[in-house]
Amino acid sequence: MSWKIYLIIINNAANINIADVPQKIGLDNIKPTKEISIQEAQYAKGSSIGKFGDKIFIVSQDLVFKFYDKTPSEFEKKICEAFPNSEIAILILNGTIDLYGYNIIKSGMRQRVKSGADLDLYVDYGEKLPEEISISKEKIFDDEELKEIKADNSKEQVKKILDQEISIRTTFRLTKRYFGKQFDEVGSDYEKIKVTLYE
């Protein structure tokens, strides 16, 4: 299965009324339509917003990309101002085009931003996350696969292939921070979350 996630996750938001979120982040012109699962929201047009525990989840194929400019966009600044004491994570995965992205913000400051697709690296800022360090020490490809990759590619290409695979796996692994288990694992909170679709 080709996974797809376009997530903005705001931690430490227990006291926030979910109905106030669109206005808080400057989306005054959208209206709630229906409740759907967070998985369905990944494929829906528009933006979806939900809450689970002390976390707010915003799903939007458009809004997530406002967090991957070289410097923070106006929308990123607005979210940080609206939730100054939160860790905010913006996670992107689209397996069809090998697109990945993670931006971790704490107290309004970018900690780590990395995104890329199809062996191109778009943004790479900040110190590596514990998840990245851990994955880079794991066996990424088995010996036979690695042998084939090395036979078919230059050293530079092999490096890019390894880096991209580590980055995709890091995006998957980061979901464990917010869903208890990786979002693609059975028993993850991801399966339980409902969001409201806004259009």
JOPE-V343173 format. One line per field, one symbol per residue. ss: DSSP state (H for helix, E for strand, - for the rest). phi: phi as a letter, one per 20 degrees, with the letter a starting at -180 (. if undefined). psi: psi as a letter, one per 20 degrees, with the letter a starting at -180 (. if undefined). A space follows every 50 residues. Layout:
ss = ???
phi = ???
psi = ???
//
This chain:
ss = ---EEEEEEE-------HHHHHHH-------EEEEEEHHHH-----EEEE EE--EEEEE---HHHHH------HHHHHHHHH----EEEEEEEE----EE EEEEEE--EEEEEEEEE--EEEEEEE---HHHHHHH------HHHHHHHH HH--HHHHHHHHHHHHHHHHHHHHHHHHH---------HHHH-EEEEE-
phi = .efbcccdddelcgeefgfefgfgdndfedcfdbecffffffdeendccb cbmddddddafefgffdcffcgffffffffffcfddedcdccbbffdleb abcddclndfebcbbaalmedecbcnffegffffffeefecfgfffffff fecfgffgffffffffffffggffffgdcncgfeefnfggfeedceedc
psi = poqppnppporlkhjpphhiggghjjmhjqqqfrprqhghhhiqqaqqpr qpckpppppphghhiijjrhqprhgghgghhhmhjqpppopppohhjkpq qpoppplippgpppqrqljppgpnprqqqhgggghiirogqrggghgggh hiqrgggggggggggggghggghhhhhijgrqhjqpiqhhhipqqppq.
//
